[in-house]
Every structure is written in C-alpha cells, then in structure tokens.
Amino acid sequence: YPDSWCHMKCTAAAYNFGLTILQYVLIIAAVNLASIPSYLILHDDKVTREKFLGIMASFWKVMQKRAVWQVMLYSMISNITFNVYIAAKPTANFVWLNLSTLQNQILNIVESLIFFVGLSMIRKFGLNFSWRKLIWMGSLLVTFFNLLYLLIVYNVLRNAWFYIFTDVSATFMYSLNFMASAFAIVEVSEPGFEAITYALVTTASNAVLPLASVISYQFMGIFPDLNTQEGLAKDTPSVRNQMAFLVLLVEIINLTSLVSLPMLPRQKKEAQELMKKGENLSAWAKFTLISGLIFLIYSTLVTFFTVAGANSYDCYKILGGPGCTDSESSVPVYMLIGAVFLYCYGVNFMLTFWPMIKGREQFSWSVFV
C-alpha cells in the first residue's frame, strides 16, 4: 500500500500509531506458537511406527499416479494465472476514492467473513456440484465484479463503499475456486497418505503466489503513470486508459486459468476413476515435485529478503519491487515472467492438447466443463 498511508507521513490517517512489518510478523508467529499446546489434546490411535524411508518410498508410488501429480500441476498453474492482480489498485483507491486505512481494514474483515460464509454454503449445498462448473461460475463472476472497477476508472461512480461492495462480492466467488481444488485433493489422496498429499499440494499452490505478485507489479512498468500517486492524481484520459488497459490485461490472464480445467477431475467419481486407472508416469511426477520445490525456494527467498531486508532488497525487480536504481535491468525479471508463462501454458498444452493433436484423444468443448 502507499507509503503515505503510514500515520507518520499522512495527516489523514485514522490512527496515530502503527506496526512495522517485523512487529506484524512476530505477532502472527506468536499466535501460531500459542496454538501449539492445543495439539497435545488431540487423540490419535497408536500404530506401529514405520521407517521414514519406507513411508517416502510408499508415497513416491502414490505420487507417480497421474491423478495426484496432475491435480498438483493444476493447482500451481491455476494459482499463478488466476492470482495475478491489479497492482495499481491500492494507490488508485487512495487517490481517487480517498479510501482510508479504517475502510480498508473493514474491507479485509468483511472479506474474511464472506469467505467463511462461502465455504459453509459450498459445504452444505455444493458438495455434489461439478468442480469445473464451480470454477467457471466463480471465475466469470469474479471477472464481472472486477470489471466494475472501470466505473471508478472513468469517474462514473467513484465511491469507496461501492468499491468495497464489489471487492467483497468477488471474494465470495474466490471461495468457489478454492473449494473446488480442495475437493479434488481429498479425492486423489490414498488411504494413509491423506495428510501428506494435502500438505504437498497446498504448499505447492501457495508457493506460486509470490510469482503472481511479481508478475502483477512488473506490469506496472508498462504503464508508468500508474506507479505514483502524482501520476494517478493527474486523472487525465491517458491515465484512465492506462488503468483500463491494465484491468483488461489482468482479467484476460485470470481467465486463461480456465484453459487448464481439463486437468481437474469434474467430480468425485471421475477422480476415483482416474485413480483406479492406475496410469503411472514417474517422469511427470519428478517434474511436478522439482517445479514445486523451485517455486517453494523462490517464494521463501522473496519472503525472507522483502521482510528481513525490507530496506535493502525489496526494491529489486526480481523480488517484485520497482527497481533499486534507474539503471537496474528488467531482463532478469522479464525472463522469469516468460519462463513462468511458458511453464503454465506449456504444461497445459502437453497434457491437454498434445494428445488431441496426436489423435490419441478427441477434441470436444465438453473437456472444459
């Protein structure tokens, strides 16, 4: 968020105090540590201890099954493309809507409540609904609410509470996408390996989120007037058009996540049939694990350098920053973005469309639903 939201730099702040990033992270860590004793009261039946290497060998056999590594690949690819966002929004909200810190925090709280309500409704009414259709519905509605931001861009309706309404509504739709992927992970888990499978897939899914952030911020380099409050405050037709193009670009990339839907089973029955099919491919399993590990390492490095070295490293483009100097090259980060998009669309092409080109499968639009 804009530096001027800090109470020491902005006279319009709602409060006269604040937290540093380190203090904020330490509070979260303290809450997590405080919850550790609660695990002691969990009851678990005693079983014969197995050797670690034996467990890993057995899990490797599970990991080689197409149903498992394909769902893991889908989770990573869809999370990269669907989580690219409009990085200029926070600054634009401050300049155009005068969105206060208090309103922003209200938005975050309501988003969490809406997400919880969305998960509860899906658990009650949507367990037997097609996962692909859930994602279609969620993605299209998220896109619709995000495109309503164009009304703010072109000064048709610049109201902070209107923005909060559209953003909260979109959050509910995000819950549809999250639950569909979670259901698939549960169904492809072998008995005895449910926890490790779920942990592996969700870790890989979360590890790609910094990549989506880096891509989001580097798009800002294409639209220079959107990088500063001064540029947005001009509010000229050129500035508005730049923001509109950025919104459309991000939404198009978000929608391309739907192209990977054939990699996701439609429902429990299809997931179970894919497991029973027993198609084992160790090469794809290795590729999936290695790529997930690379994403995790990159995510860890980005988090470490931008938090522990916030004043020294967070400006580097390769870490999602605007650049530490005017002469800093954009080539490394553009190569990174190119490699990420090649990964997303290349893997999807090889698994979904290459078999159709080779004649092993028949093309039909129904593969997406």
C-alpha positions as a Markdown table, in Angstrom:
| # | Residue | x | y | z |
|---|---|---|---|---|
| 1 | Tyr | 0.0 | 0.0 | 0.0 |
| 2 | Pro | 1.1 | 3.6 | -0.5 |
| 3 | Asp | 3.8 | 4.8 | 1.9 |
| 4 | Ser | 1.7 | 7.9 | 2.7 |
| 5 | Trp | -0.8 | 5.6 | 4.5 |
| 6 | Cys | 1.7 | 5.4 | 7.3 |
| 7 | His | 0.4 | 7.7 | 10.2 |
| 8 | Met | 3.8 | 9.4 | 10.4 |
| 9 | Lys | 3.6 | 10.6 | 6.8 |
| 10 | Cys | -0.1 | 11.1 | 6.3 |
| 11 | Thr | -2.3 | 13.5 | 8.3 |
| 12 | Ala | -5.4 | 11.8 | 7.1 |
| 13 | Ala | -4.6 | 8.6 | 9.0 |
| 14 | Ala | -7.4 | 7.1 | 11.2 |
| 15 | Tyr | -4.9 | 6.3 | 14.0 |
| 16 | Asn | -1.7 | 7.8 | 15.3 |
| 17 | Phe | 0.2 | 4.6 | 15.7 |
| 18 | Gly | 1.3 | 1.7 | 13.5 |
| 19 | Leu | 3.2 | -1.6 | 13.3 |
| 20 | Thr | 6.4 | -2.3 | 11.4 |
| 21 | Ile | 6.4 | -5.4 | 9.2 |
| 22 | Leu | 8.6 | -7.2 | 11.6 |
| 23 | Gln | 6.3 | -6.5 | 14.5 |
| 24 | Tyr | 3.3 | -7.6 | 12.5 |
| 25 | Val | 5.1 | -10.9 | 11.5 |
| 26 | Leu | 6.1 | -11.5 | 15.2 |
| 27 | Ile | 2.5 | -11.1 | 16.3 |
| 28 | Ile | 1.4 | -13.7 | 13.8 |
| 29 | Ala | 4.2 | -16.0 | 14.8 |
| 30 | Ala | 3.3 | -15.6 | 18.5 |
| 31 | Val | -0.3 | -16.6 | 17.8 |
| 32 | Asn | 0.8 | -19.7 | 15.9 |
| 33 | Leu | 3.2 | -20.7 | 18.7 |
| 34 | Ala | 0.5 | -20.2 | 21.3 |
| 35 | Ser | -1.7 | -22.7 | 19.5 |
| 36 | Ile | 0.9 | -25.5 | 19.6 |
| 37 | Pro | -0.1 | -26.8 | 23.1 |
| 38 | Ser | -3.6 | -27.4 | 21.7 |
| 39 | Tyr | -2.2 | -30.2 | 19.6 |
| 40 | Leu | -1.3 | -32.1 | 22.8 |
| 41 | Ile | -5.0 | -32.7 | 23.5 |
| 42 | Leu | -5.6 | -34.4 | 20.1 |
| 43 | His | -6.3 | -38.1 | 20.3 |
| 44 | Asp | -4.6 | -40.4 | 17.9 |
| 45 | Asp | -4.6 | -44.2 | 17.9 |
| 46 | Lys | -1.2 | -45.7 | 18.4 |
| 47 | Val | 0.1 | -47.6 | 15.4 |
| 48 | Thr | 3.4 | -49.4 | 14.7 |
| 49 | Arg | 6.0 | -46.9 | 13.8 |
| 50 | Glu | 7.2 | -47.1 | 10.2 |
| 51 | Lys | 10.6 | -46.2 | 8.9 |
| 52 | Phe | 10.7 | -42.8 | 7.3 |
| 53 | Leu | 12.3 | -44.1 | 4.1 |
| 54 | Gly | 9.7 | -46.7 | 3.9 |
| 55 | Ile | 6.9 | -44.1 | 4.1 |
| 56 | Met | 8.6 | -41.9 | 1.5 |
| 57 | Ala | 9.0 | -45.0 | -0.8 |
| 58 | Ser | 5.3 | -45.8 | -0.5 |
| 59 | Phe | 4.3 | -42.1 | -1.0 |
| 60 | Trp | 6.5 | -42.0 | -4.1 |
| 61 | Lys | 4.4 | -44.8 | -5.6 |
| 62 | Val | 1.3 | -42.7 | -4.9 |
| 63 | Met | 2.9 | -39.6 | -6.3 |
| 64 | Gln | 3.5 | -41.3 | -9.6 |
| 65 | Lys | -0.2 | -41.8 | -10.2 |
| 66 | Arg | -1.5 | -39.3 | -12.8 |
| 67 | Ala | -4.4 | -38.3 | -10.7 |
| 68 | Val | -2.1 | -37.0 | -8.0 |
| 69 | Trp | 0.6 | -35.1 | -9.9 |
| 70 | Gln | -2.0 | -33.8 | -12.4 |
| 71 | Val | -4.1 | -32.2 | -9.6 |
| 72 | Met | -0.9 | -30.7 | -8.2 |
| 73 | Leu | 0.1 | -29.2 | -11.5 |
| 74 | Tyr | -3.4 | -27.8 | -12.0 |
| 75 | Ser | -3.3 | -26.2 | -8.6 |
| 76 | Met | 0.0 | -24.5 | -9.3 |
| 77 | Ile | -0.8 | -23.4 | -12.8 |
| 78 | Ser | -4.3 | -22.0 | -11.9 |
| 79 | Asn | -3.0 | -20.3 | -8.8 |
| 80 | Ile | -0.4 | -18.4 | -10.9 |
| 81 | Thr | -2.7 | -17.2 | -13.6 |
| 82 | Phe | -5.8 | -16.6 | -11.5 |
| 83 | Asn | -3.9 | -14.7 | -8.8 |
| 84 | Val | -2.3 | -12.1 | -11.0 |
| 85 | Tyr | -3.9 | -8.8 | -9.7 |
| 86 | Ile | -4.1 | -5.1 | -10.5 |
| 87 | Ala | -1.1 | -3.8 | -8.5 |
| 88 | Ala | -2.1 | -0.2 | -9.1 |
| 89 | Lys | -5.5 | -0.6 | -7.3 |
| 90 | Pro | -4.3 | 0.3 | -3.7 |
| 91 | Thr | -2.8 | 3.6 | -4.8 |
| 92 | Ala | -5.7 | 4.4 | -7.1 |
| 93 | Asn | -8.2 | 3.7 | -4.3 |
| 94 | Phe | -6.3 | 6.2 | -2.1 |
| 95 | Val | -6.1 | 8.9 | -4.8 |
| 96 | Trp | -9.4 | 8.5 | -6.5 |
| 97 | Leu | -11.6 | 7.2 | -3.6 |
| 98 | Asn | -9.8 | 8.6 | -0.6 |
| 99 | Leu | -10.1 | 5.0 | 0.8 |
| 100 | Ser | -9.0 | 5.3 | 4.4 |
| 101 | Thr | -7.0 | 2.7 | 6.4 |
| 102 | Leu | -10.0 | 2.1 | 8.5 |
| 103 | Gln | -12.2 | 1.4 | 5.5 |
| 104 | Asn | -9.5 | -0.9 | 4.1 |
| 105 | Gln | -9.4 | -2.9 | 7.3 |
| 106 | Ile | -13.2 | -3.1 | 7.4 |
| 107 | Leu | -12.9 | -4.5 | 3.8 |
| 108 | Asn | -10.4 | -7.1 | 4.9 |
| 109 | Ile | -12.5 | -8.2 | 7.9 |
| 110 | Val | -15.7 | -8.5 | 5.8 |
| 111 | Glu | -13.8 | -10.4 | 3.1 |
| 112 | Ser | -12.7 | -13.0 | 5.6 |
| 113 | Leu | -16.3 | -13.3 | 6.9 |
| 114 | Ile | -17.6 | -13.6 | 3.3 |
| 115 | Phe | -15.0 | -16.3 | 2.5 |
| 116 | Phe | -16.1 | -18.2 | 5.6 |
| 117 | Val | -19.8 | -18.0 | 4.6 |
| 118 | Gly | -18.9 | -19.0 | 1.0 |
| 119 | Leu | -17.1 | -22.1 | 2.3 |
| 120 | Ser | -20.0 | -23.0 | 4.6 |
| 121 | Met | -22.5 | -22.7 | 1.8 |
| 122 | Ile | -20.5 | -24.8 | -0.6 |
| 123 | Arg | -20.1 | -27.5 | 2.1 |
| 124 | Lys | -23.8 | -27.6 | 2.6 |
| 125 | Phe | -25.2 | -27.2 | -0.9 |
| 126 | Gly | -22.3 | -27.7 | -3.4 |
| 127 | Leu | -20.6 | -31.0 | -2.5 |
| 128 | Asn | -22.0 | -32.9 | -5.4 |
| 129 | Phe | -21.8 | -30.0 | -7.9 |
| 130 | Ser | -19.3 | -30.2 | -10.8 |
| 131 | Trp | -16.0 | -28.8 | -9.6 |
| 132 | Arg | -15.3 | -27.4 | -13.1 |
| 133 | Lys | -18.7 | -25.6 | -13.2 |
| 134 | Leu | -18.0 | -24.2 | -9.7 |
| 135 | Ile | -14.7 | -22.7 | -11.1 |
| 136 | Trp | -16.4 | -21.4 | -14.2 |
| 137 | Met | -19.1 | -19.7 | -12.2 |
| 138 | Gly | -16.6 | -18.3 | -9.7 |
| 139 | Ser | -14.1 | -17.1 | -12.3 |
| 140 | Leu | -16.7 | -15.4 | -14.5 |
| 141 | Leu | -18.4 | -13.7 | -11.6 |
| 142 | Val | -15.0 | -12.5 | -10.2 |
| 143 | Thr | -14.2 | -11.1 | -13.6 |
| 144 | Phe | -17.6 | -9.3 | -13.7 |
| 145 | Phe | -17.1 | -7.7 | -10.3 |
| 146 | Asn | -13.5 | -6.8 | -11.2 |
| 147 | Leu | -14.6 | -5.1 | -14.4 |
| 148 | Leu | -17.0 | -2.9 | -12.4 |
| 149 | Tyr | -13.8 | -1.1 | -11.4 |
| 150 | Leu | -13.9 | 0.5 | -14.8 |
| 151 | Leu | -16.8 | 2.6 | -13.5 |
| 152 | Ile | -14.3 | 4.0 | -10.9 |
| 153 | Val | -11.6 | 4.4 | -13.5 |
| 154 | Tyr | -13.7 | 6.6 | -15.8 |
| 155 | Asn | -15.3 | 8.5 | -12.9 |
| 156 | Val | -18.8 | 7.1 | -13.5 |
| 157 | Leu | -19.1 | 6.1 | -9.9 |
| 158 | Arg | -16.3 | 6.9 | -7.5 |
| 159 | Asn | -17.4 | 5.8 | -4.1 |
| 160 | Ala | -15.3 | 3.9 | -1.6 |
| 161 | Trp | -18.3 | 1.9 | -0.4 |
| 162 | Phe | -19.1 | 0.8 | -3.9 |
| 163 | Tyr | -15.6 | -0.5 | -4.3 |
| 164 | Ile | -15.8 | -2.3 | -1.0 |
| 165 | Phe | -19.1 | -3.9 | -2.2 |
| 166 | Thr | -17.6 | -5.2 | -5.5 |
| 167 | Asp | -14.4 | -6.4 | -3.8 |
| 168 | Val | -16.3 | -8.3 | -1.1 |
| 169 | Ser | -18.6 | -9.9 | -3.7 |
| 170 | Ala | -15.6 | -11.1 | -5.7 |
| 171 | Thr | -14.2 | -12.7 | -2.5 |
| 172 | Phe | -17.2 | -15.0 | -2.2 |
| 173 | Met | -16.5 | -16.2 | -5.8 |
| 174 | Tyr | -12.9 | -16.8 | -5.0 |
| 175 | Ser | -14.1 | -19.3 | -2.3 |
| 176 | Leu | -15.7 | -21.4 | -5.1 |
| 177 | Asn | -12.4 | -21.8 | -6.9 |
| 178 | Phe | -10.6 | -22.6 | -3.6 |
| 179 | Met | -13.1 | -25.3 | -2.6 |
| 180 | Ala | -13.1 | -27.0 | -6.0 |
| 181 | Ser | -9.4 | -27.5 | -5.9 |
| 182 | Ala | -9.5 | -28.7 | -2.2 |
| 183 | Phe | -12.2 | -31.3 | -3.0 |
| 184 | Ala | -10.1 | -32.7 | -5.8 |
| 185 | Ile | -7.0 | -33.1 | -3.5 |
| 186 | Val | -9.1 | -35.1 | -1.0 |
| 187 | Glu | -10.4 | -37.5 | -3.6 |
| 188 | Val | -7.0 | -38.3 | -5.1 |
| 189 | Ser | -5.4 | -39.0 | -1.7 |
| 190 | Glu | -4.6 | -42.6 | -1.0 |
| 191 | Pro | -5.7 | -44.0 | 2.4 |
| 192 | Gly | -2.9 | -43.4 | 4.9 |
| 193 | Phe | -1.4 | -40.6 | 2.8 |
| 194 | Glu | -4.2 | -38.0 | 3.1 |
| 195 | Ala | -2.4 | -35.5 | 5.2 |
| 196 | Ile | 0.9 | -35.6 | 3.3 |
| 197 | Thr | -0.8 | -35.4 | -0.1 |
| 198 | Tyr | -3.0 | -32.4 | 1.0 |
| 199 | Ala | 0.0 | -30.7 | 2.6 |
| 200 | Leu | 2.2 | -31.2 | -0.5 |
| 201 | Val | -0.4 | -29.9 | -3.0 |
| 202 | Thr | -1.5 | -26.9 | -0.8 |
| 203 | Thr | 2.2 | -26.0 | -0.1 |
| 204 | Ala | 2.9 | -26.1 | -3.9 |
| 205 | Ser | -0.2 | -24.0 | -4.6 |
| 206 | Asn | 0.8 | -21.3 | -2.0 |
| 207 | Ala | 4.4 | -21.3 | -3.1 |
| 208 | Val | 3.5 | -19.9 | -6.5 |
| 209 | Leu | 1.7 | -16.8 | -5.1 |
| 210 | Pro | 4.8 | -14.6 | -4.9 |
| 211 | Leu | 5.3 | -15.3 | -8.6 |
| 212 | Ala | 1.8 | -14.0 | -9.3 |
| 213 | Ser | 2.7 | -10.9 | -7.3 |
| 214 | Val | 6.0 | -10.3 | -9.2 |
| 215 | Ile | 4.1 | -10.6 | -12.5 |
| 216 | Ser | 1.5 | -8.1 | -11.2 |
| 217 | Tyr | 4.0 | -5.5 | -10.2 |
| 218 | Gln | 6.1 | -5.8 | -13.3 |
| 219 | Phe | 3.1 | -5.0 | -15.5 |
| 220 | Met | 3.2 | -1.6 | -13.8 |
| 221 | Gly | 6.4 | -0.9 | -15.8 |
| 222 | Ile | 4.2 | -0.8 | -19.0 |
| 223 | Phe | 2.0 | 1.9 | -17.5 |
| 224 | Pro | 4.4 | 4.5 | -15.9 |
| 225 | Asp | 1.7 | 6.9 | -14.9 |
| 226 | Leu | 0.1 | 4.3 | -12.6 |
| 227 | Asn | 3.3 | 3.9 | -10.4 |
| 228 | Thr | 2.9 | 7.0 | -8.3 |
| 229 | Gln | 0.1 | 8.9 | -6.6 |
| 230 | Glu | 1.2 | 12.0 | -8.5 |
| 231 | Gly | 0.7 | 10.2 | -11.8 |
| 232 | Leu | -2.8 | 8.9 | -10.8 |
| 233 | Ala | -3.8 | 12.3 | -9.4 |
| 234 | Lys | -3.5 | 13.8 | -12.9 |
| 235 | Asp | -6.6 | 11.8 | -13.8 |
| 236 | Thr | -6.2 | 12.6 | -17.5 |
| 237 | Pro | -7.8 | 10.4 | -20.3 |
| 238 | Ser | -4.4 | 8.9 | -20.8 |
| 239 | Val | -4.1 | 7.8 | -17.2 |
| 240 | Arg | -7.6 | 6.4 | -17.2 |
| 241 | Asn | -6.9 | 4.5 | -20.4 |
| 242 | Gln | -3.7 | 3.1 | -18.9 |
| 243 | Met | -5.6 | 1.8 | -15.9 |
| 244 | Ala | -8.4 | 0.4 | -18.1 |
| 245 | Phe | -5.8 | -1.5 | -20.2 |
| 246 | Leu | -4.2 | -2.8 | -17.0 |
| 247 | Val | -7.5 | -4.0 | -15.7 |
| 248 | Leu | -8.4 | -5.7 | -19.0 |
| 249 | Leu | -4.9 | -7.3 | -19.2 |
| 250 | Val | -5.1 | -8.8 | -15.7 |
| 251 | Glu | -8.6 | -10.1 | -16.3 |
| 252 | Ile | -7.6 | -11.8 | -19.5 |
| 253 | Ile | -4.7 | -13.5 | -17.8 |
| 254 | Asn | -7.1 | -14.5 | -14.9 |
| 255 | Leu | -9.5 | -16.1 | -17.4 |
| 256 | Thr | -6.7 | -18.1 | -19.1 |
| 257 | Ser | -6.7 | -20.2 | -15.9 |
| 258 | Leu | -9.9 | -21.8 | -17.3 |
| 259 | Val | -7.8 | -23.3 | -20.1 |
| 260 | Ser | -6.2 | -25.7 | -17.6 |
| 261 | Leu | -9.6 | -27.0 | -16.4 |
| 262 | Pro | -9.3 | -30.3 | -18.3 |
| 263 | Met | -6.5 | -31.2 | -15.8 |
| 264 | Leu | -9.0 | -31.1 | -13.0 |
| 265 | Pro | -11.5 | -34.0 | -12.5 |
| 266 | Arg | -15.1 | -33.0 | -12.7 |
| 267 | Gln | -16.3 | -34.7 | -9.5 |
| 268 | Lys | -15.6 | -37.5 | -7.0 |
| 269 | Lys | -16.5 | -40.3 | -9.5 |
| 270 | Glu | -14.1 | -39.0 | -12.2 |
| 271 | Ala | -11.3 | -38.5 | -9.7 |
| 272 | Gln | -11.8 | -42.0 | -8.3 |
| 273 | Glu | -11.8 | -43.5 | -11.9 |
| 274 | Leu | -8.6 | -41.6 | -12.6 |
| 275 | Met | -7.0 | -43.2 | -9.5 |
| 276 | Lys | -8.3 | -46.7 | -10.4 |
| 277 | Lys | -7.0 | -46.3 | -13.9 |
| 278 | Gly | -3.5 | -46.6 | -12.4 |
| 279 | Glu | -1.6 | -44.6 | -15.0 |
| 280 | Asn | 1.9 | -44.2 | -13.5 |
| 281 | Leu | 4.4 | -41.7 | -15.0 |
| 282 | Ser | 7.5 | -41.2 | -12.9 |
| 283 | Ala | 8.9 | -38.5 | -15.3 |
| 284 | Trp | 5.9 | -36.2 | -14.8 |
| 285 | Ala | 5.9 | -36.9 | -11.1 |
| 286 | Lys | 9.6 | -35.9 | -10.9 |
| 287 | Phe | 8.9 | -32.8 | -13.0 |
| 288 | Thr | 6.0 | -31.8 | -10.7 |
| 289 | Leu | 8.0 | -32.2 | -7.5 |
| 290 | Ile | 11.0 | -30.4 | -8.8 |
| 291 | Ser | 9.0 | -27.5 | -10.2 |
| 292 | Gly | 7.1 | -27.3 | -6.9 |
| 293 | Leu | 10.4 | -27.3 | -5.0 |
| 294 | Ile | 11.8 | -24.5 | -7.2 |
| 295 | Phe | 8.7 | -22.4 | -6.6 |
| 296 | Leu | 8.9 | -23.0 | -2.8 |
| 297 | Ile | 12.6 | -21.9 | -2.8 |
| 298 | Tyr | 11.8 | -18.8 | -4.8 |
| 299 | Ser | 8.8 | -18.0 | -2.5 |
| 300 | Thr | 10.9 | -18.4 | 0.6 |
| 301 | Leu | 13.7 | -16.2 | -0.7 |
| 302 | Val | 11.3 | -13.5 | -1.8 |
| 303 | Thr | 9.6 | -13.6 | 1.7 |
| 304 | Phe | 12.9 | -13.5 | 3.5 |
| 305 | Phe | 14.5 | -10.7 | 1.5 |
| 306 | Thr | 11.4 | -8.5 | 1.4 |
| 307 | Val | 10.7 | -8.9 | 5.2 |
| 308 | Ala | 14.1 | -9.3 | 6.8 |
| 309 | Gly | 15.8 | -6.9 | 4.4 |
| 310 | Ala | 12.8 | -4.6 | 3.7 |
| 311 | Asn | 15.0 | -1.5 | 3.5 |
| 312 | Ser | 17.7 | -3.1 | 1.3 |
| 313 | Tyr | 16.3 | -5.8 | -1.0 |
| 314 | Asp | 12.5 | -5.2 | -1.5 |
| 315 | Cys | 13.2 | -2.7 | -4.3 |
| 316 | Tyr | 14.7 | -5.3 | -6.6 |
| 317 | Lys | 12.6 | -6.1 | -9.6 |
| 318 | Ile | 13.3 | -9.8 | -9.4 |
| 319 | Leu | 11.7 | -9.7 | -6.0 |
| 320 | Gly | 8.6 | -7.8 | -7.1 |
| 321 | Gly | 9.9 | -4.3 | -6.5 |
| 322 | Pro | 10.0 | -1.2 | -8.8 |
| 323 | Gly | 13.8 | -1.3 | -9.1 |
| 324 | Cys | 16.5 | 0.0 | -6.8 |
| 325 | Thr | 18.1 | 2.2 | -9.4 |
| 326 | Asp | 17.1 | 3.7 | -12.7 |
| 327 | Ser | 19.8 | 1.6 | -14.4 |
| 328 | Glu | 18.6 | -1.8 | -13.0 |
| 329 | Ser | 17.9 | -4.1 | -15.8 |
| 330 | Ser | 14.5 | -5.6 | -16.4 |
| 331 | Val | 15.8 | -8.5 | -18.4 |
| 332 | Pro | 16.1 | -11.0 | -15.5 |
| 333 | Val | 12.5 | -10.4 | -14.3 |
| 334 | Tyr | 11.1 | -10.5 | -17.8 |
| 335 | Met | 12.9 | -13.8 | -18.3 |
| 336 | Leu | 11.4 | -15.0 | -15.1 |
| 337 | Ile | 7.9 | -14.0 | -16.2 |
| 338 | Gly | 8.4 | -15.6 | -19.6 |
| 339 | Ala | 9.6 | -18.8 | -18.0 |
| 340 | Val | 6.6 | -18.8 | -15.7 |
| 341 | Phe | 4.1 | -18.3 | -18.5 |
| 342 | Leu | 5.9 | -20.9 | -20.6 |
| 343 | Tyr | 5.5 | -23.3 | -17.7 |
| 344 | Cys | 1.8 | -22.6 | -17.2 |
| 345 | Tyr | 0.7 | -22.8 | -20.8 |
| 346 | Gly | 3.3 | -25.3 | -22.0 |
| 347 | Val | 2.5 | -27.9 | -19.3 |
| 348 | Asn | -1.2 | -27.4 | -20.0 |
| 349 | Phe | -0.7 | -27.8 | -23.8 |
| 350 | Met | 1.3 | -31.0 | -23.4 |
| 351 | Leu | -1.2 | -32.7 | -21.0 |
| 352 | Thr | -4.4 | -31.4 | -22.6 |
| 353 | Phe | -4.0 | -30.5 | -26.3 |
| 354 | Trp | -0.9 | -32.5 | -27.4 |
| 355 | Pro | -2.8 | -35.9 | -27.1 |
| 356 | Met | -5.6 | -34.4 | -29.2 |
| 357 | Ile | -3.1 | -33.3 | -31.9 |
| 358 | Lys | -1.5 | -36.7 | -31.9 |
| 359 | Gly | -5.0 | -38.3 | -32.3 |
| 360 | Arg | -5.0 | -40.2 | -29.0 |
| 361 | Glu | -7.9 | -38.2 | -27.8 |
| 362 | Gln | -10.9 | -36.5 | -29.4 |
| 363 | Phe | -11.3 | -32.7 | -29.1 |
| 364 | Ser | -14.6 | -31.6 | -27.6 |
| 365 | Trp | -15.6 | -28.3 | -25.9 |
| 366 | Ser | -17.0 | -30.5 | -23.1 |
| 367 | Val | -13.5 | -31.1 | -21.8 |
| 368 | Phe | -13.6 | -27.7 | -20.3 |
| 369 | Val | -16.9 | -28.3 | -18.4 |
